[in-house]
Amino acid sequence: MTSKITINLTDSRKVKPKEESLAFGRHFTDHMFITDYVKGIGWQNSRIVPYAPITLDPAAIVFHYGQTVFEGLKAYRAKDNSIRLFRPEENFKRLNRSLDRLCMPQIDEIDALESLLELLKVEQDWVPTLEGTSLYIRPFVIATEAFLGVAPATTYQFYIILSPVGSYYEEGIHPIKILVENEFVRAVKGGTGSAKTAGNYASALKAQETASAQGYSQVMWLDGIERKYIEEVGSMNIFFKIDGEVITPEINGSILEGITRKSIIELLAHWGTPVTERKVSMEELALAHASGKLEEVFGTGTAAVISPVGELNWNGTIMNVNEGITGELSKKLYDTLTKIQLGDETDSLNWVTELSSSYVNM
């Protein structure tokens, strides 16, 4: 794929937004990567072109039957001016798992990473330098065949677009408030909850709208069968520190397997801190809170890294966590991950891919 990438640079560069006022996902760079798939031929015509609207037939399958998956990762600017990616190979592995679930063609993970590095080479000046900022990377695949029959498409496109971003939450690293959802469900085992596909997020918007109207940043989802066990938060996996034990809901077929989640579990193990993956019920959480044993709650995800939780609302019962203050473990995890990402701490677990020094400032 990378050896055959054609590059068509724009003649009209955008004015970059001020780094101190960057929002999340509002600005986009000058170029994007595209490659096409045709059944029986495979992926072809890989190219980096000026960022522009996509033209598709109104009957394209992506519009009608939702054959689309995506990923999210970030590029960071280190103090030595290098550009660093955090575990990008895990994102492309997960993209392939999502593609498989949606009956879409697999990508070559190594070629995909090399294609991303080529795009970053072109767009390196868009990686911001201000603390707390980064370049968000959105790979996605869509079904492009014009056909109204319910069947997997025969043609697809794989894109990578880039967006300079600030903090995902206005609160930053400060604790957020979460509403436990009791009416709607996100996914059930056997569904598409473990895939990063658009429909999962569209179906979550109603609950998020209700939560936002009540002043809550996110929704916490319960299982779709018993409405009893905690699964995940809208854009994050979730962790609890109860009486000294770190617990996170186990992967069960309806929970998205987060790369940051995986990294937190591995980092805690590296530190010798016990962490358990198992079912966690709201009743257990409420009892832990009532007894004073609920010490910390935090979400994990690429966009926010670590999001401490200061308040949970379950059926009108308010559970304040750690007096609304960021917990010691949450802060340590956030500091460690961000320092590894930025090159301020030794990457002893070999998580970082650095853009070759020969690329930077070419």
C-alpha positions as CSV (number, residue, x, y, z in Angstrom):
1,M,0.0,0.0,0.0
2,T,2.7,2.6,1.1
3,S,5.0,1.9,-1.9
4,K,2.2,2.9,-4.3
5,I,0.8,5.9,-2.5
6,T,0.4,8.9,-4.7
7,I,0.6,12.3,-3.1
8,N,-1.3,15.3,-4.4
9,L,-0.6,18.4,-2.3
10,T,-3.1,21.3,-2.0
11,D,-2.3,24.7,-3.5
12,S,-4.4,26.4,-0.8
13,R,-3.3,25.8,2.8
14,K,-5.7,26.4,5.6
15,V,-5.1,29.0,8.4
16,K,-4.4,26.9,11.5
17,P,-6.6,27.6,14.5
18,K,-5.1,29.1,17.7
19,E,-3.8,26.2,19.9
20,E,-5.1,27.8,23.1
21,S,-8.7,27.7,21.8
22,L,-8.8,24.3,20.2
23,A,-12.0,22.4,20.7
24,F,-12.4,18.6,20.0
25,G,-13.1,17.6,16.4
26,R,-13.9,21.0,14.9
27,H,-10.8,21.6,12.7
28,F,-9.3,19.5,10.0
29,T,-5.9,19.4,8.3
30,D,-5.1,20.1,4.7
31,H,-4.9,16.5,3.5
32,M,-6.4,13.0,3.9
33,F,-5.5,9.5,3.0
34,I,-7.9,7.3,0.8
35,T,-7.7,3.8,-0.6
36,D,-10.3,1.9,-2.5
37,Y,-11.5,-1.7,-2.3
38,V,-13.1,-3.8,-5.0
39,K,-14.3,-7.3,-4.4
40,G,-12.0,-9.8,-6.2
41,I,-9.3,-7.2,-6.6
42,G,-8.6,-5.9,-3.1
43,W,-7.3,-2.6,-1.9
44,Q,-5.9,-0.3,-4.5
45,N,-5.3,3.3,-5.6
46,S,-3.8,4.5,-2.3
47,R,-3.4,8.3,-2.2
48,I,-2.9,11.4,-0.1
49,V,-5.1,14.2,-1.4
50,P,-6.4,17.6,-0.3
51,Y,-9.1,17.4,2.4
52,A,-12.4,17.7,0.7
53,P,-16.1,16.6,0.8
54,I,-16.8,13.0,-0.3
55,T,-19.0,12.3,-3.3
56,L,-21.1,9.2,-3.0
57,D,-24.1,7.7,-4.8
58,P,-27.3,8.3,-2.8
59,A,-27.9,4.5,-2.8
60,A,-24.5,3.8,-1.2
61,I,-24.9,1.0,1.3
62,V,-23.3,3.0,4.1
63,F,-26.3,5.4,4.1
64,H,-28.9,2.7,4.3
65,Y,-27.5,-0.3,6.1
66,G,-24.8,1.2,8.2
67,Q,-21.7,-0.7,6.9
68,T,-19.1,1.6,8.5
69,V,-16.5,1.3,11.2
70,F,-13.9,3.8,12.6
71,E,-11.0,4.2,15.0
72,G,-9.6,7.0,17.1
73,L,-6.0,7.6,18.1
74,K,-3.7,10.6,18.6
75,A,-0.3,12.0,17.5
76,Y,1.6,13.9,20.2
77,R,4.3,16.6,19.9
78,A,7.1,15.9,22.3
79,K,9.4,18.5,23.8
80,D,12.2,17.4,21.4
81,N,9.8,18.2,18.5
82,S,9.4,14.5,17.7
83,I,5.9,13.2,16.8
84,R,4.7,10.2,18.7
85,L,1.9,7.7,18.4
86,F,0.5,5.6,21.3
87,R,0.0,1.9,20.5
88,P,-1.3,2.6,16.9
89,E,-1.0,-1.1,16.0
90,E,-3.7,-1.9,18.6
91,N,-6.1,0.5,16.9
92,F,-5.6,-1.2,13.5
93,K,-6.1,-4.6,15.1
94,R,-9.3,-3.4,16.6
95,L,-10.4,-1.9,13.3
96,N,-10.0,-5.3,11.7
97,R,-12.1,-6.9,14.4
98,S,-14.8,-4.3,13.8
99,L,-14.6,-4.9,10.0
100,D,-15.0,-8.6,10.5
101,R,-18.2,-8.0,12.6
102,L,-19.7,-5.8,9.9
103,C,-18.8,-8.2,7.0
104,M,-16.3,-5.7,5.6
105,P,-12.9,-6.5,4.1
106,Q,-9.8,-6.6,6.3
107,I,-7.0,-4.1,5.9
108,D,-3.3,-4.9,6.1
109,E,-2.4,-3.5,9.5
110,I,1.2,-2.9,8.7
111,D,0.4,-1.0,5.5
112,A,-2.3,1.0,7.3
113,L,0.2,2.2,9.9
114,E,2.8,3.0,7.2
115,S,0.1,5.0,5.3
116,L,-0.7,6.9,8.5
117,L,3.0,7.7,9.0
118,E,3.1,9.0,5.4
119,L,0.1,11.2,6.0
120,L,1.7,12.5,9.2
121,K,4.8,13.3,7.3
122,V,2.8,15.5,5.0
123,E,0.8,17.1,7.9
124,Q,3.4,17.3,10.6
125,D,3.0,21.0,11.0
126,W,-0.5,20.4,12.2
127,V,0.6,18.5,15.3
128,P,0.1,21.2,18.0
129,T,2.7,22.0,20.7
130,L,0.7,23.4,23.6
131,E,0.3,21.3,26.7
132,G,-2.9,19.2,26.6
133,T,-3.3,19.4,22.8
134,S,-2.7,16.7,20.2
135,L,-3.5,15.7,16.6
136,Y,-6.6,13.4,16.7
137,I,-6.5,10.7,14.0
138,R,-9.7,9.2,12.6
139,P,-9.4,6.1,10.3
140,F,-12.7,4.9,9.0
141,V,-14.1,2.5,6.3
142,I,-17.4,3.0,4.5
143,A,-19.4,0.8,2.1
144,T,-19.7,2.7,-1.2
145,E,-21.5,0.4,-3.6
146,A,-24.8,1.8,-4.9
147,F,-27.3,-1.1,-4.0
148,L,-30.5,-1.2,-2.0
149,G,-30.4,-4.9,-1.4
150,V,-29.5,-6.0,2.1
151,A,-26.1,-7.6,1.6
152,P,-22.4,-6.8,2.2
153,A,-21.1,-4.2,-0.3
154,T,-18.6,-5.1,-3.0
155,T,-16.8,-1.8,-2.9
156,Y,-15.4,0.2,0.0
157,Q,-13.2,3.2,0.8
158,F,-10.7,3.5,3.7
159,Y,-10.0,7.1,4.9
160,I,-7.7,8.7,7.5
161,I,-8.4,12.3,8.5
162,L,-6.7,14.4,11.0
163,S,-7.9,17.0,13.5
164,P,-5.9,19.2,15.9
165,V,-7.7,19.0,19.3
166,G,-7.7,20.3,22.8
167,S,-9.3,18.6,25.8
168,Y,-12.3,16.3,25.1
169,Y,-14.0,17.6,28.2
170,E,-14.3,21.2,29.2
171,E,-13.6,20.0,32.7
172,G,-10.2,18.6,31.6
173,I,-8.7,16.3,34.3
174,H,-11.2,17.6,36.8
175,P,-13.9,15.0,37.9
176,I,-17.0,14.8,35.7
177,K,-20.6,13.9,36.6
178,I,-22.2,10.7,35.2
179,L,-25.8,9.7,34.9
180,V,-26.6,5.9,35.1
181,E,-28.9,5.0,32.3
182,N,-31.9,2.9,33.2
183,E,-34.3,3.2,30.3
184,F,-32.1,2.6,27.2
185,V,-29.4,0.1,26.5
186,R,-26.2,0.4,24.4
187,A,-25.8,-3.2,23.3
188,V,-26.3,-6.8,24.2
189,K,-24.0,-9.8,23.9
190,G,-24.1,-11.1,20.3
191,G,-24.8,-7.6,18.9
192,T,-22.3,-5.0,17.7
193,G,-21.3,-3.6,21.0
194,S,-17.8,-4.9,20.7
195,A,-17.3,-3.2,17.3
196,K,-16.5,0.5,16.8
197,T,-19.4,1.1,14.4
198,A,-21.4,4.3,13.9
199,G,-24.8,2.8,14.8
200,N,-23.7,2.2,18.4
201,Y,-23.1,5.9,18.8
202,A,-26.3,7.0,17.1
203,S,-28.4,4.8,19.3
204,A,-26.7,6.4,22.4
205,L,-27.5,10.0,21.5
206,K,-31.0,10.0,23.1
207,A,-29.7,9.0,26.5
208,Q,-26.8,11.4,26.2
209,E,-29.1,14.2,25.3
210,T,-31.2,13.5,28.5
211,A,-28.0,13.3,30.6
212,S,-26.7,16.6,29.2
213,A,-29.9,18.4,29.9
214,Q,-29.5,17.4,33.6
215,G,-25.9,18.7,33.7
216,Y,-24.1,15.3,33.3
217,S,-21.1,14.8,31.0
218,Q,-21.7,11.2,30.2
219,V,-24.1,8.2,30.5
220,M,-23.1,5.0,32.2
221,W,-24.7,2.0,30.5
222,L,-26.0,-1.1,32.2
223,D,-26.2,-4.6,30.6
224,G,-29.1,-5.0,28.2
225,I,-30.6,-8.1,29.7
226,E,-30.9,-7.7,33.5
227,R,-30.2,-3.9,33.6
228,K,-28.0,-4.7,36.6
229,Y,-24.4,-4.9,35.6
230,I,-22.2,-1.9,34.6
231,E,-20.8,-2.1,31.1
232,E,-19.2,1.2,30.0
233,V,-19.6,4.9,29.7
234,G,-20.6,6.8,26.5
235,S,-17.1,7.4,25.2
236,M,-15.0,5.4,27.8
237,N,-14.4,2.2,29.6
238,I,-14.9,2.5,33.4
239,F,-12.8,1.6,36.5
240,F,-13.6,1.5,40.2
241,K,-11.3,1.5,43.2
242,I,-13.2,-0.3,46.0
243,D,-11.5,-0.9,49.3
244,G,-8.1,-0.9,47.7
245,E,-9.0,-3.1,44.8
246,V,-9.2,-1.8,41.2
247,I,-12.1,-3.3,39.3
248,T,-13.3,-2.9,35.7
249,P,-16.2,-4.7,33.9
250,E,-15.0,-7.7,32.0
251,I,-15.1,-7.9,28.3
252,N,-18.3,-9.8,27.5
253,G,-19.1,-9.3,23.8
254,S,-21.1,-6.1,24.3
255,I,-18.3,-3.8,25.7
256,L,-15.8,-2.1,23.4
257,E,-12.3,-3.3,24.2
258,G,-10.5,0.0,24.7
259,I,-6.8,0.5,24.0
260,T,-6.5,2.9,27.0
261,R,-8.4,0.3,29.1
262,K,-5.9,-2.4,28.0
263,S,-3.0,-0.1,28.7
264,I,-4.3,0.8,32.2
265,I,-4.6,-2.9,33.1
266,E,-1.1,-3.6,31.8
267,L,0.3,-0.5,33.6
268,L,-1.2,-1.5,36.9
269,A,0.1,-5.0,36.6
270,H,3.5,-3.5,35.8
271,W,3.3,-1.6,39.0
272,G,2.2,-4.6,41.0
273,T,-1.2,-3.1,41.6
274,P,-3.9,-5.8,41.6
275,V,-6.7,-5.2,39.0
276,T,-9.7,-7.4,38.5
277,E,-11.9,-7.8,35.4
278,R,-15.3,-9.0,36.5
279,K,-19.0,-8.2,36.6
280,V,-19.8,-5.1,38.7
281,S,-23.4,-4.5,39.7
282,M,-24.9,-1.1,40.6
283,E,-26.0,-2.7,43.8
284,E,-22.4,-3.6,44.7
285,L,-21.3,-0.1,43.8
286,A,-24.1,1.6,45.9
287,L,-23.2,-0.6,48.9
288,A,-19.5,0.3,48.5
289,H,-20.4,4.0,48.4
290,A,-22.7,3.7,51.4
291,S,-19.9,1.9,53.4
292,G,-17.3,4.4,52.4
293,K,-15.3,1.8,50.4
294,L,-15.8,3.4,47.0
295,E,-12.5,5.3,46.8
296,E,-12.2,6.3,43.2
297,V,-14.0,6.0,39.8
298,F,-12.4,6.9,36.5
299,G,-13.1,6.5,32.8
300,T,-10.5,5.6,30.2
301,G,-10.4,6.4,26.5
302,T,-8.2,7.8,23.7
303,A,-9.9,11.2,23.6
304,A,-9.7,12.1,27.3
305,V,-7.1,9.5,28.5
306,I,-8.3,9.4,32.1
307,S,-11.5,11.1,33.3
308,P,-12.0,11.0,37.1
309,V,-15.6,10.7,38.1
310,G,-16.8,12.9,41.0
311,E,-20.5,12.1,41.0
312,L,-22.8,9.2,39.9
313,N,-26.6,9.6,39.7
314,W,-28.5,6.3,39.9
315,N,-32.3,6.6,39.9
316,G,-32.0,9.9,41.7
317,T,-29.6,8.7,44.3
318,I,-26.4,10.8,44.2
319,M,-23.1,9.1,44.9
320,N,-20.3,11.6,45.5
321,V,-16.9,10.1,44.9
322,N,-13.8,11.2,46.8
323,E,-15.5,14.5,47.7
324,G,-15.4,15.4,44.0
325,I,-11.6,15.5,43.9
326,T,-9.4,13.7,41.5
327,G,-8.1,10.6,43.2
328,E,-4.5,9.7,43.8
329,L,-4.5,6.7,41.5
330,S,-6.4,8.5,38.7
331,K,-3.9,11.3,38.8
332,K,-0.9,8.9,38.8
333,L,-2.3,7.0,35.8
334,Y,-3.0,10.2,33.9
335,D,0.4,11.6,34.6
336,T,2.2,8.4,33.7
337,L,0.3,7.8,30.4
338,T,0.6,11.4,29.2
339,K,4.3,11.5,30.1
340,I,4.9,8.3,28.1
341,Q,2.9,9.7,25.2
342,L,4.9,12.9,25.2
343,G,8.3,11.3,25.8
344,D,8.7,12.7,29.3
345,E,8.9,9.2,30.9
346,T,10.7,6.1,29.7
347,D,8.6,3.9,27.5
348,S,9.5,0.7,29.3
349,L,6.5,-1.2,27.8
350,N,7.4,-0.2,24.2
351,W,4.0,1.4,23.5
352,V,5.2,4.4,21.5
353,T,5.8,4.6,17.7
354,E,7.8,7.6,16.8
355,L,7.7,9.3,13.5
356,S,11.1,8.8,12.0
357,S,13.4,11.8,12.6
358,S,14.1,11.8,8.8
359,Y,10.4,12.6,8.3
360,V,10.2,15.6,10.7
361,N,10.7,19.0,9.1
362,M,11.4,17.6,5.6
